[in-house]
Structure formats: C-alpha cells, structure tokens
C-alpha cells in the first residue's frame, strides 16, 4: 500500500499542534517555532508560555508522519 500524500505546509503543522494543545487543555504550553527543514521536513517546537522548549517534533510533509527529534 502506497503512503498517502499529505503535502503539509508550515501553516498546517502550526494548526495541528495548536489544536492538539487546545484539546489537552494545558494553558502553559503553546506552539513555538515551526520551520521547513530541507525539501520535505518541517520541524516544530512546543514551548512553555515563557519560551522554554518542551518538545521538538519532525513532520514529513509528504506522508504526514511525525516523530520526536532533537
């Protein structure tokens, strides 16, 4: 089975993370920097309200897969 093509954009990833954080209901977390990395990756950060890094995530633009990264 071929992977489903997502064609994710930076705006898509920001919205996905913001929606997930809102669903979790933790007012101390927010979307941090979200940037393209190479031709098919987007790196996104979840940070505290004061800007401390909580988690960095890597999204594959073509498949939509996500994994934690450093």
N, C-alpha and C positions, 0 to 999 in steps of 0.2 A: 504494500500500500504506500503510495507516494505521500510525503508530508504535505499538509495543507499550506498554501501560500498565504501569509498574513500581510506583508508589506507594511509593517508597523512604522510609524513615524515617532519623532520625539514627543509630539503633542499626544499621540495615542498612549504612549508609555506613561507620561505625566498623568493623564486622566485615569488610567488603570490603577496606578499607585494611589492617587488621591481618593478614588472610590473605595479601594480596599482599606485605606487608613480610616476613612469616614465610617465604613462598616464596622471596623474594630472598635471605634468609639474612644480611642485614646487621644485626648486633646494635646498631649505633649509631643506627638510626632507629626511630621509634615514631609512633603516632597522636597528634596534638596536639588542638587544639580542633576540635570538629565542631558546627556550629550551623545552624539554619534561617535563611534569609535571604529574606524575602518569602514568598509563598504557595506557591512551587514550586521553590525552590532550597535546596540545602544546601552550605555552604562548609566544607571540611575542610582541616586542615593536617597536613603530615608534618614532624616536627621531629627534632632530634638528641636524644640522651639528656639533654643539659644544657638543652634547650628552645629552641635556635636554630632558626629557621624554615628549612626546606629547600625546601618547595614548598607552594603553596596550590592546592586543586582546587575546582571548582564542579560540582556534580551537579544535573541536572534531575530532580526527584522523579517526574515523570510518564513520562519517556522512558528514564531511566537513563543519559542521555548525560553524559559527563564531559569537562571541559576545564580546562587550567591557567588560573588567574586571578591577579590582583594583590591 
